[in-house]
Amino acid sequence: MADLKGKVAIVTGAASGIGAATTKRLISDGAQVVMTDIQVDAGQALAQELGATFLEQDIGNAERWAEIVDATKDQHGRLDILVNNAGLVVRKSIEEVDLESWNRGLNILLTGPMLGCQNAIRVMKQNPGGPCGSIINVASTTAFTALPTDVTYTSAKSGVRMLSKSVAVHCAQQGYNIRCNAIIPGATSTAITATMPDEVRAVVAATSPLNRFGEPQELAAAIAFLASDDCPFMTGSDMLVDGAALAIHPGF
């Protein structure tokens, strides 16, 4: 287990899936967590169960980001960890996607994480003891291999991967002890994948040589490591948690 005692985290999309598993893991490792989501009832119920704080948030709203981060600092006096996890799927190809869907998807999937990074750095720079923190952006294997059926998701997750590198290099060059890494999940069991027809689930699971979906807690364990002080030289990296999906040639 990671040692996160005394650390304060914000986790977006925390009411379910990877976000909920991450919240549970960070708390079990000693962190205090502020959960955010648009799923208010589920988020509040989980926060009460775990002893976390829940705040409603649409991550594409710039003003709300400032309020969330400032409220976290006011309550806890610092911010050490940001997990940009919230997202959505659009499921429209380049010929099908309309401008409204495209803009909404990019706003949630890419602009939201950018605003999170920007606001987190603003507060992490003011942490007692000097600038410090860890930002973990949840990208996807689609940052490397495209989904022809979802041009918005593919484009945005590619952007999240490079956003993470740009943030990492900026913070390093500014002398901030603020790391930023992208985590790259493969197919993972969530409420979204649970709605897939069995034949589709089988195809998706087979993208990994392990021939199964990843579990949210497996992603949460990797996120907890990146959030900890155990990897101080790890920044601007892509951490693959994909069951070797990207390691195998598609012909095998």
HELIX and SHEET records of a PDB file:
HELIX    1   1 GLY A   17  SER A   28  1                                  12    
HELIX    2   2 VAL A   40  LEU A   50  1                                  11    
HELIX    3   3 ALA A   62  HIS A   76  1                                  15    
HELIX    4   4 LEU A   99  LEU A  106  1                                   8    
HELIX    5   5 ASN A  107  THR A  111  3                                   5    
HELIX    6   6 GLY A  112  MET A  124  1                                  13    
HELIX    7   7 THR A  141  ALA A  143  5                                   3    
HELIX    8   8 VAL A  151  GLN A  174  1                                  24    
HELIX    9   9 ALA A  191  ALA A  194  1                                   4    
HELIX   10  10 ASP A  198  ALA A  205  1                                   8    
HELIX   11  11 PRO A  216  ALA A  227  1                                  12    
SHEET    1   A 7 THR A  53  GLU A  56  0                                        
SHEET    2   A 7 GLN A  32  ASP A  37  1                                        
SHEET    3   A 7 VAL A   8  THR A  12  1                                        
SHEET    4   A 7 ILE A  81  ASN A  84  1                                        
SHEET    5   A 7 CYS A 132  VAL A 138  1                                        
SHEET    6   A 7 ASN A 177  PRO A 185  1                                        
SHEET    7   A 7 ASP A 238  VAL A 241  1                                        
END                                                                             
